[in-house]
Amino acid sequence: MDLLDLAECSPYGPVKKDLLKTAGSNIVLVCLETGQEIPPHPEPYAVVFVVLRGEGVITSGSISHPVQPMHLVSVGKDENRGIRCDQRMVILGIRDDV
């Protein structure tokens, strides 16, 4: 599948598309328009974000990582995670439910 062809952004907020669910993981596509944000918040699972398009900042725990295409950010279970979009972003999220 061409991930960029599946990307859909909305002026009303971030868009998350489930791509693949298995017993131990969930792979999603997250799309944000410039200026949109998912505020830092904890979740009960680990996740790896891979930036496919755009620029912004991804929060992992207490660290804010400036990101651009082909950057990867890992966030541990129960750690804060957040995304601020500075230029329209398409992100692959690989969630570990194990």
N, CA, C and O of each residue as an XYZ file, in Angstrom:
392
protein
N       0.842     -1.176      0.000
C       0.000      0.000      0.000
C       0.887      1.238      0.000
O       1.943      1.252      0.633
N       0.466      2.253     -0.694
C       1.189      3.528     -0.735
C       0.652      4.393      0.400
O      -0.474      4.887      0.328
N       1.447      4.575      1.439
C       0.991      5.283      2.628
C       0.623      6.729      2.350
O      -0.330      7.246      2.932
N       1.359      7.384      1.477
C       1.057      8.791      1.190
C      -0.252      8.935      0.414
O      -0.937      9.950      0.538
N      -0.602      7.927     -0.384
C      -1.897      7.959     -1.082
C      -3.058      7.821     -0.100
O      -4.154      8.316     -0.364
N      -2.826      7.156      1.024
C      -3.874      6.956      2.030
C      -4.031      8.157      2.965
O      -5.020      8.255      3.692
N      -3.067      9.057      2.946
C      -3.071     10.193      3.883
C      -4.224     11.142      3.582
O      -4.448     11.530      2.436
N      -4.949     11.508      4.636
C      -6.031     12.490      4.538
C      -5.919     13.451      5.706
O      -5.959     13.039      6.865
N      -5.779     14.730      5.400
C      -5.748     15.752      6.442
C      -7.101     16.449      6.494
O      -7.854     16.434      5.521
N      -7.402     17.054      7.628
C      -8.658     17.765      7.808
C      -8.393     19.093      8.498
O      -7.565     19.167      9.406
N      -9.095     20.155      8.069
C      -8.935     21.436      8.761
C      -9.556     21.417     10.157
O      -9.366     22.358     10.928
N     -10.294     20.361     10.491
C     -11.006     20.282     11.766
C     -10.216     19.581     12.869
O     -10.643     19.564     14.023
N      -9.074     19.006     12.521
C      -8.256     18.346     13.530
C      -7.486     17.181     12.940
O      -7.699     16.803     11.788
N      -6.585     16.611     13.737
C      -5.799     15.474     13.267
C      -6.695     14.305     12.842
O      -7.779     14.095     13.386
N      -6.204     13.556     11.852
C      -6.938     12.393     11.347
C      -6.085     11.149     11.583
O      -4.914     11.110     11.207
N      -6.684     10.129     12.213
C      -5.995      8.859     12.449
C      -6.717      7.770     11.674
O      -7.934      7.616     11.783
N      -5.946      7.006     10.880
C      -6.505      5.880     10.133
C      -5.834      4.600     10.598
O      -4.608      4.499     10.578
N      -6.623      3.628     11.013
C      -6.080      2.315     11.339
C      -5.735      1.602     10.039
O      -6.572      1.494      9.143
N      -4.496      1.113      9.939
C      -4.060      0.402      8.742
C      -4.015     -1.098      8.934
O      -4.403     -1.860      8.049
N      -3.531     -1.527     10.120
C      -3.363     -2.950     10.364
C      -3.394     -3.209     11.862
O      -2.669     -2.572     12.625
N      -4.234     -4.143     12.277
C      -4.303     -4.536     13.680
C      -3.940     -6.006     13.785
O      -4.419     -6.838     13.014
N      -3.083     -6.313     14.754
C      -2.743     -7.704     15.041
C      -2.930     -7.915     16.537
O      -3.324     -6.992     17.251
N      -2.652     -9.120     17.013
C      -2.822     -9.423     18.431
C      -1.929     -8.562     19.317
O      -2.301     -8.269     20.453
N      -0.754     -8.147     18.826
C       0.176     -7.405     19.661
C       0.505     -6.006     19.211
O       1.273     -5.314     19.879
N      -0.056     -5.560     18.086
C       0.290     -4.223     17.611
C      -0.844     -3.616     16.788
O      -1.783     -4.293     16.372
N      -0.711     -2.326     16.577
C      -1.668     -1.572     15.770
C      -0.857     -0.565     14.969
O      -0.077      0.194     15.544
N      -1.025     -0.547     13.666
C      -0.304      0.394     12.809
C      -1.315      1.404     12.282
O      -2.337      1.037     11.702
N      -1.008      2.698     12.497
C      -1.923      3.765     12.113
C      -1.192      4.819     11.291
O       0.033      4.929     11.334
N      -1.969      5.583     10.549
C      -1.469      6.744      9.823
C      -2.097      7.964     10.489
O      -3.319      8.047     10.616
N      -1.266      8.904     10.910
C      -1.742     10.115     11.567
C      -1.400     11.300     10.666
O      -0.251     11.456     10.251
N      -2.397     12.135     10.366
C      -2.203     13.273      9.481
C      -2.637     14.553     10.189
O      -3.721     14.613     10.768
N      -1.788     15.568     10.137
C      -2.085     16.853     10.765
C      -1.811     17.982      9.789
O      -0.827     17.960      9.050
N      -2.694     18.967      9.797
C      -2.479     20.182      9.021
C      -1.558     21.120      9.808
O      -1.429     21.000     11.027
N      -0.932     22.035      9.109
C      -0.075     23.026      9.734
C      -0.815     23.725     10.869
O      -1.939     24.197     10.695
N      -0.169     23.785     12.034
C      -0.755     24.448     13.197
C      -1.540     23.534     14.117
O      -1.854     23.923     15.241
N      -1.865     22.329     13.670
C      -2.604     21.411     14.530
C      -1.671     20.746     15.533
O      -0.463     20.650     15.318
N      -2.267     20.285     16.640
C      -1.463     19.689     17.692
C      -2.250     18.595     18.406
O      -3.464     18.696     18.588
N      -1.545     17.568     18.798
C      -2.052     16.573     19.739
C      -1.241     16.818     21.012
O      -0.061     16.470     21.069
N      -1.861     17.413     22.028
C      -1.115     17.774     23.238
C      -0.499     16.534     23.899
O      -1.055     15.439     23.816
N       0.658     16.716     24.558
C       1.285     15.594     25.246
C       0.342     14.966     26.276
O      -0.312     15.658     27.057
N       0.297     13.637     26.248
C      -0.558     12.874     27.152
C       0.009     11.458     27.275
O       0.626     10.964     26.331
N      -0.186     10.803     28.409
C       0.301      9.427     28.554
C      -0.671      8.429     27.932
O      -1.872      8.682     27.841
N      -0.132      7.307     27.513
C      -0.950      6.191     27.004
C      -0.371      4.900     27.567
O       0.827      4.837     27.843
N      -1.198      3.863     27.743
C      -0.737      2.613     28.355
C      -0.070      1.652     27.363
O      -0.186      0.436     27.518
N       0.614      2.168     26.365
C       1.309      1.340     25.377
C       2.504      2.116     24.828
O       2.539      3.346     24.872
N       3.474      1.380     24.313
C       4.624      1.987     23.644
C       4.256      2.244     22.182
O       3.388      1.575     21.622
N       4.924      3.216     21.580
C       4.674      3.533     20.172
C       5.953      4.054     19.527
O       6.787      4.681     20.180
N       6.089      3.783     18.243
C       7.166      4.352     17.438
C       6.504      5.181     16.351
O       5.621      4.699     15.642
N       6.936      6.435     16.221
C       6.446      7.318     15.164
C       7.514      7.455     14.090
O       8.682      7.693     14.398
N       7.115      7.303     12.824
C       8.007      7.528     11.694
C       7.384      8.649     10.856
O       6.270      8.505     10.353
N       8.099      9.753     10.710
C       7.592     10.890      9.940
C       7.798     10.601      8.459
O       8.923     10.385      8.008
N       6.704     10.601      7.710
C       6.764     10.358      6.265
C       6.799     11.662      5.478
O       7.422     11.743      4.419
N       6.124     12.681      6.004
C       6.043     13.971      5.308
C       5.853     15.063      6.358
O       5.220     14.842      7.390
N       6.411     16.248      6.081
C       6.178     17.410      6.922
C       7.240     17.639      7.982
O       8.263     16.956      8.036
N       6.958     18.629      8.823
C       7.878     19.004      9.892
C       7.091     19.381     11.129
O       5.951     19.838     11.046
N       7.720     19.182     12.283
C       7.075     19.549     13.525
C       7.904     19.105     14.704
O       9.127     18.993     14.625
N       7.209     18.852     15.807
C       7.854     18.422     17.045
C       7.055     17.264     17.611
O       5.832     17.341     17.729
N       7.755     16.184     17.963
C       7.130     15.053     18.629
C       7.701     14.972     20.035
O       8.917     14.963     20.226
N       6.810     14.914     21.018
C       7.211     14.804     22.410
C       7.279     13.332     22.798
O       6.366     12.558     22.510
N       8.366     12.960     23.450
C       8.553     11.614     23.981
C       8.983     11.772     25.430
O      10.113     12.174     25.707
N       8.082     11.456     26.356
C       8.375     11.692     27.769
C       8.478     13.184     28.019
O       7.518     13.921     27.795
N       9.628     13.631     28.478
C       9.839     15.064     28.733
C      10.703     15.726     27.658
O      11.085     16.887     27.802
N      11.013     14.993     26.576
C      11.882     15.513     25.519
C      11.066     15.854     24.281
O      10.241     15.059     23.833
N      11.302     17.041     23.732
C      10.664     17.474     22.483
C      11.670     17.318     21.343
O      12.751     17.907     21.366
N      11.296     16.518     20.350
C      12.184     16.225     19.226
C      11.722     16.958     17.971
O      10.636     16.666     17.470
N      12.511     17.908     17.438
C      12.181     18.470     16.128
C      12.316     17.352     15.091
O      13.310     16.627     15.081
N      11.315     17.217     14.220
C      11.324     16.116     13.258
C      11.026     16.601     11.850
O      10.425     17.653     11.632
N      11.475     15.786     10.906
C      11.205     15.983      9.482
C      11.137     14.596      8.846
O      11.310     13.602      9.551
N      10.891     14.493      7.541
C      10.726     13.175      6.926
C      11.888     12.227      7.219
O      13.060     12.603      7.198
N      11.503     10.986      7.491
C      12.390      9.864      7.767
C      12.989      9.896      9.170
O      13.916      9.138      9.457
N      12.480     10.759     10.051
C      12.872     10.725     11.453
C      11.978      9.734     12.189
O      10.810      9.555     11.843
N      12.543      9.093     13.211
C      11.838      8.110     14.017
C      11.937      8.535     15.477
O      13.008      8.918     15.947
N      10.818      8.465     16.189
C      10.777      8.780     17.617
C      10.053      7.644     18.330
O       8.951      7.253     17.945
N      10.691      7.120     19.377
C      10.118      6.046     20.167
C       9.608      6.614     21.490
O      10.259      7.456     22.108
N       8.431      6.141     21.918
C       7.839      6.580     23.179
C       7.464      5.335     23.982
O       6.789      4.441     23.473
N       7.900      5.286     25.221
C       7.632      4.129     26.065
C       6.217      4.096     26.612
O       5.491      5.089     26.575
N       5.848      2.942     27.113
C       4.549      2.739     27.746
C       4.382      3.725     28.907
O       5.306      3.925     29.694
N       3.215      4.329     29.005
C       2.847      5.274     30.066
C       3.612      6.592     30.018
O       3.468      7.407     30.929
N       4.424      6.829     28.978
C       5.124      8.109     28.832
C       4.254      9.089     28.045
O       3.422      8.689     27.231
N       4.464     10.378     28.307
C       3.779     11.402     27.528
C       4.201     11.317     26.070
O       5.365     11.072     25.753
N       3.224     11.526     25.190
C       3.506     11.635     23.758
C       2.595     12.714     23.206
O       1.438     12.840     23.607
N       3.143     13.500     22.269
C       2.385     14.575     21.652
C       3.009     14.942     20.318
O       4.168     14.623     20.053
N       2.230     15.617     19.481
C       2.708     16.020     18.151
C       2.265     17.449     17.894
O       1.090     17.781     18.056
N       3.206     18.296     17.492
C       2.884     19.650     17.042
C       3.321     19.746     15.590
O       4.469     19.448     15.261
N       2.412     20.159     14.725
C       2.675     20.221     13.288
C       3.043     21.636     12.859
O       2.252     22.566     13.016
N       4.247     21.793     12.316
C       4.690     23.087     11.784
C       4.499     23.172     10.269
O       4.381     24.263      9.711
N       4.469     22.023      9.617
C       4.200     21.934      8.178
C       3.479     20.611      7.964
O       3.933     19.583      8.466
N       2.380     20.608      7.241
C       1.510     19.430      7.084
C       2.291     18.125      7.238
O       3.268     17.876      6.533
N       1.827     17.291      8.191
C       2.560     16.072      8.528
C       1.758     14.807      8.237
O       0.538     14.765      8.394
N       2.488     13.781      7.807
C       1.962     12.435      7.684
C       2.919     11.543      8.475
O       4.117     11.503      8.197
N       2.380     10.833      9.460
C       3.191     10.050     10.387
C       2.651      8.627     10.460
O       1.443      8.411     10.554
N       3.561      7.666     10.417
C       3.206      6.280     10.648
C       3.418      6.002     12.132
O       4.497      6.258     12.666
N       2.399      5.483     12.790
C       2.498      5.118     14.196
C       2.402      3.617     14.350
O       1.452      2.996     13.874
N       3.387      3.032     15.016
C       3.400      1.600     15.232
C       3.287      1.374     16.734
O       4.233      1.612     17.484
N       2.146      0.923     17.150
C       1.804      0.778     18.563
C       2.073     -0.654     19.025
O       1.700     -1.616     18.355
N       2.718     -0.775     20.167
C       3.042     -2.080     20.738
C       2.138     -2.345     21.919
O       2.262     -1.685     22.951
N       1.238     -3.289     21.792
C       0.300     -3.588     22.874
C       0.767     -4.736     23.755
O       0.036     -5.171     24.644
N       1.959     -5.223     23.520
C       2.455     -6.375     24.296
C       2.931     -5.921     25.655
O       3.384     -6.739     26.455
